[in-house]
Amino acid sequence: MKLSTIVALAAVASTSVAAPTASDGDVQVRAPEPEVPTRSRIRRGYWEGDNYIGFAIDEGLNCRECPFVNCTSVYKFDYQAPIVITCQTEGGSVTGDTVWAYTTKGCYVADARIKTRMIWIEGLPKCNATSSASADTPAAT
């Protein structure tokens, strides 16, 4: 095979099929690919004053009157929304995790559905109770 044939075959092989483009006169304009958020791109939690900020990992994340899945949902967080946590408590199991966070919205969110740096957040107090909606204040230390 001649060298010119090899070069021509290599040029054809390296040619790729372009993605669909929109025509703008003589110039081809390629639409940007939409960015799709992934769980790994959600920010991790951080401290802000006496509160800890975590982030919702689900769209329409339920915030409940008490820390159990059968409690009434009183608020919903959007995907990646910041959740201000004032204390933590134990409650019903969600994917094997029984830790729940009490929020400044006045309701509980399952820890399993919040992106934080740890399950039990060191330095965050435990809430007073686990079975009623009045469990909204941190336990005395």
Residue pairs with C-beta under 8 A, 6 or more apart in sequence:
18 30
19 30
20 31
21 28
21 29
21 30
21 31
22 28
22 29
22 30
22 31
23 29
37 79
37 80
39 57
39 115
42 55
42 57
42 80
42 115
43 55
43 80
43 115
44 55
44 115
44 116
44 117
45 52
45 53
45 54
45 55
45 85
45 114
45 115
45 116
45 117
45 121
46 52
46 53
46 117
47 53
47 123
48 84
50 86
51 84
51 85
51 86
51 104
52 84
52 85
52 116
52 121
52 123
52 124
53 82
53 83
53 84
53 85
54 82
54 83
54 85
54 101
54 114
54 115
54 116
55 80
55 81
55 82
55 83
55 114
55 115
56 77
56 78
56 79
56 80
56 81
56 83
56 109
56 113
56 114
56 115
57 79
57 80
57 113
57 114
57 115
58 79
58 113
59 78
59 79
60 76
60 77
60 78
61 76
61 77
61 78
61 79
61 81
61 109
61 113
61 114
62 73
62 75
62 76
62 109
63 73
63 74
63 75
63 76
63 77
63 103
63 105
63 107
63 108
63 109
64 71
64 72
64 73
64 74
64 107
64 108
64 109
65 71
65 72
65 74
65 107
65 108
65 133
66 91
66 108
66 130
66 131
66 132
66 133
66 135
67 89
67 90
67 91
67 92
67 100
67 102
67 108
67 110
67 130
67 135
68 91
68 92
69 92
69 94
69 110
70 92
71 108
71 133
74 105
74 106
74 107
75 105
75 106
75 107
77 83
77 109
83 101
83 103
83 109
83 114
84 103
84 104
84 105
85 101
85 102
85 103
85 114
85 116
85 121
85 124
86 102
86 103
86 104
86 124
86 125
86 138
87 101
87 102
87 124
87 125
87 126
87 127
87 137
87 138
87 139
88 99
88 100
88 101
88 102
88 111
88 120
88 121
88 124
88 125
88 126
88 127
89 99
89 100
89 102
89 108
89 126
89 127
89 129
89 130
89 135
90 98
90 99
90 100
90 130
91 98
91 99
91 100
91 108
91 110
91 130
92 98
92 100
92 110
94 110
94 111
94 112
94 113
95 112
96 112
97 110
97 111
97 112
97 119
99 110
99 111
99 112
99 119
99 120
100 108
100 109
100 110
100 111
100 130
101 108
101 109
101 110
101 111
101 114
102 108
102 127
102 135
102 136
103 109
106 136
111 119
125 138
125 139
125 141
126 138
126 139
127 135
127 136
127 137
127 138
127 139
128 134
128 135
128 136
128 137
128 138
128 139
129 135
